[in-house]
């Protein structure tokens, strides 16, 4: 079965990534930005959903295209649902 390609969505304004997607998806937040004892995490400006190894990955990118975090989902619908839950966006494939 063929899977569609990448889905892109630019947020209207940057938002922080959430860490509340467990237990249904594996989450990987990127490295913290900044220096010192209280580094500032990157803000998410763009979402990318793409197929990987029979799953779907929701990538969170900053305004320069840098990695902020990702989650792996068993279906496209689950990845789109996570984007809606986390960022309040409606994405259609």
N, C-alpha and C positions, 0 to 999 in steps of 0.2 A: 504494500500500500504506500503510495507516494504521500509525503508530507509537504505542506506548503512551506515557502521560504520564510525569511525573516519578516517580522512585524516591528515597525518603528513607531514610537509615540513620543513627541516632545511635550513636556509639562509646561503649563502656562507660566508657572513660577517655580523655582527650585524648592525642593522639600527634602527633609531628612529621610533616610531609609528606616523602615521599621524592623524590629527583630522578633515580631510576634507570629511568624508564619509556621512555627513548629506546632504539632508534630507531623503535619502532612507533607512537608517539603524540607529538603536539606538546605540550610542557609549558609552563605559564606559572605561575611562582610569584609570589605577591602581594608587595607592598612589605613590606620589613622593618619590624618594630615596634620602638619605642624610639628612643633618641637616643644620641649619642656614637659612638665608633669601633667598638663591638661591639653593634649592635642585635640584639635577640632576635626570631627569627621566631615567627609565630603558631602555636599548636598546633591541630590539627584535632580538632573535636568532632563534626562532622556531615558526611555525604557526601550529595551529590545527584547523581543521574544523569538527564539529560534529553536528548531529541533536539534537534539543531540542524543545519539545512542538510544533511540526509541523513547525518549523523554522530551520535555520542553524546558528550556532554561529562560528565566526572566532575569535579564541583566539590568542593573541600575548603573547609569553613567553620569558623570558630572558634566558641567558646561563645556569642558575641553575634551570630552570623550573618554576621560579617565574612569577606571573601574571603581565603583563604590561598593557593589555587592551583587550577589546572584542567588537565585533559588532554583532548585530542580523540581519539576512537576511531572506527574504521570500522564497528564493530558493537557492539550491546548486550553481547554475550558478552565482547568484548575489554574493555569498560569495567568489567564485573563482575569479570573476571579481574584487572584492575589493582587494583581495590579489595581483592580477596582477597590478592594478592601484597604490596601496600603496607601493609595494615592488618590482615590475617588474619581478615577478616569474610566470611561467606557471605551473599550477597544474592540473593534470587530476584525475578524481575520480577513 
